[in-house]
Amino acid sequence: MSFQGRPTEDLIRVAAAGGGFRLDAAGRPTDDLVAIAAAASEWGVPLVFAGMDGRPTDDLVMIADAGEGNVVFEG
């Protein structure tokens, strides 16, 4: 199942409900990824954000901080 075409609000709802997933996040704004990661941290569900090799380190740190250990980055 591909989550790439889903709106950010839907991904936040899924994560907040306890659903983990893998997302090709290359085209998503950092603020959206932070919000998704924060929702996942509420339940401790795993998220995998792919396509992250071009992101600045500061962005990765913000996303990781919001995810509280529940986010894995892939290049």
C-alpha atoms as a printed R data frame, in Angstrom:
   type eleno elety resid chain resno      x      y      z
1  ATOM     1    CA   MET     A     1  0.000  0.000  0.000
2  ATOM     2    CA   SER     A     2  1.387  3.389 -0.959
3  ATOM     3    CA   PHE     A     3  0.918  6.285  1.398
4  ATOM     4    CA   GLN     A     4  2.660  8.837 -0.800
5  ATOM     5    CA   GLY     A     5 -0.536 10.204 -2.365
6  ATOM     6    CA   ARG     A     6 -2.378 10.623  0.898
7  ATOM     7    CA   PRO     A     7 -2.815 14.077  2.413
8  ATOM     8    CA   THR     A     8 -0.694 14.914  5.433
9  ATOM     9    CA   GLU     A     9 -3.790 15.233  7.610
10 ATOM    10    CA   ASP     A    10 -4.722 11.617  6.819
11 ATOM    11    CA   LEU     A    11 -1.214 10.395  7.659
12 ATOM    12    CA   ILE     A    12 -1.336 12.240 10.968
13 ATOM    13    CA   ARG     A    13 -4.663 10.569 11.766
14 ATOM    14    CA   VAL     A    14 -3.302  7.108 10.937
15 ATOM    15    CA   ALA     A    15 -0.177  7.640 13.049
16 ATOM    16    CA   ALA     A    16 -2.183  9.128 15.935
17 ATOM    17    CA   ALA     A    17 -4.432  6.062 15.861
18 ATOM    18    CA   GLY     A    18 -1.417  3.781 16.291
19 ATOM    19    CA   GLY     A    19 -0.666  2.824 12.701
20 ATOM    20    CA   GLY     A    20  2.927  2.738 11.558
21 ATOM    21    CA   PHE     A    21  3.965  2.958  7.918
22 ATOM    22    CA   ARG     A    22  6.712  3.629  5.396
23 ATOM    23    CA   LEU     A    23  6.491  6.877  3.442
24 ATOM    24    CA   ASP     A    24  8.472  8.220  0.507
25 ATOM    25    CA   ALA     A    25  8.889 11.608  2.123
26 ATOM    26    CA   ALA     A    26 11.157 13.270 -0.445
27 ATOM    27    CA   GLY     A    27  8.502 15.703 -1.660
28 ATOM    28    CA   ARG     A    28  6.925 16.532  1.689
29 ATOM    29    CA   PRO     A    29  7.669 19.715  3.619
30 ATOM    30    CA   THR     A    30  9.653 19.261  6.813
31 ATOM    31    CA   ASP     A    31  6.821 20.741  8.896
32 ATOM    32    CA   ASP     A    32  4.487 18.001  7.621
33 ATOM    33    CA   LEU     A    33  6.979 15.295  8.542
34 ATOM    34    CA   VAL     A    34  7.426 16.813 11.995
35 ATOM    35    CA   ALA     A    35  3.656 16.708 12.535
36 ATOM    36    CA   ILE     A    36  3.402 13.089 11.359
37 ATOM    37    CA   ALA     A    37  6.344 12.066 13.554
38 ATOM    38    CA   ALA     A    38  4.850 13.816 16.590
39 ATOM    39    CA   ALA     A    39  1.567 11.960 16.091
40 ATOM    40    CA   ALA     A    40  3.429  8.640 15.886
41 ATOM    41    CA   SER     A    41  5.305  9.378 19.100
42 ATOM    42    CA   GLU     A    42  2.036  9.424 21.048
43 ATOM    43    CA   TRP     A    43  1.632  5.655 20.539
44 ATOM    44    CA   GLY     A    44  5.236  4.703 19.882
45 ATOM    45    CA   VAL     A    45  4.448  3.431 16.390
46 ATOM    46    CA   PRO     A    46  7.281  2.973 13.884
47 ATOM    47    CA   LEU     A    47  7.610  5.259 10.881
48 ATOM    48    CA   VAL     A    48 10.062  4.918  8.033
49 ATOM    49    CA   PHE     A    49 10.685  8.074  6.023
50 ATOM    50    CA   ALA     A    50 12.421  7.266  2.740
51 ATOM    51    CA   GLY     A    51 14.040  9.687  0.316
52 ATOM    52    CA   MET     A    52 15.662 11.716  3.053
53 ATOM    53    CA   ASP     A    53 19.247 11.844  1.782
54 ATOM    54    CA   GLY     A    54 18.887 15.408  0.459
55 ATOM    55    CA   ARG     A    55 17.535 16.920  3.677
56 ATOM    56    CA   PRO     A    56 19.634 19.236  5.821
57 ATOM    57    CA   THR     A    57 20.797 17.772  9.114
58 ATOM    58    CA   ASP     A    58 18.807 20.352 11.070
59 ATOM    59    CA   ASP     A    59 15.598 19.128  9.399
60 ATOM    60    CA   LEU     A    60 16.416 15.509 10.219
61 ATOM    61    CA   VAL     A    61 17.049 16.456 13.839
62 ATOM    62    CA   MET     A    62 13.694 18.289 14.078
63 ATOM    63    CA   ILE     A    63 11.835 15.297 12.634
64 ATOM    64    CA   ALA     A    64 13.690 12.810 14.842
65 ATOM    65    CA   ASP     A    65 13.060 14.930 17.931
66 ATOM    66    CA   ALA     A    66  9.329 15.070 17.203
67 ATOM    67    CA   GLY     A    67  9.254 11.304 16.631
68 ATOM    68    CA   GLU     A    68 10.932 10.542 19.964
69 ATOM    69    CA   GLY     A    69 12.760  7.475 18.662
70 ATOM    70    CA   ASN     A    70  9.993  6.165 16.402
71 ATOM    71    CA   VAL     A    71 11.316  7.443 13.071
72 ATOM    72    CA   VAL     A    72 13.823  5.662 10.819
73 ATOM    73    CA   PHE     A    73 15.353  7.538  7.905
74 ATOM    74    CA   GLU     A    74 16.250  5.973  4.576
75 ATOM    75    CA   GLY     A    75 18.191  7.615  1.760
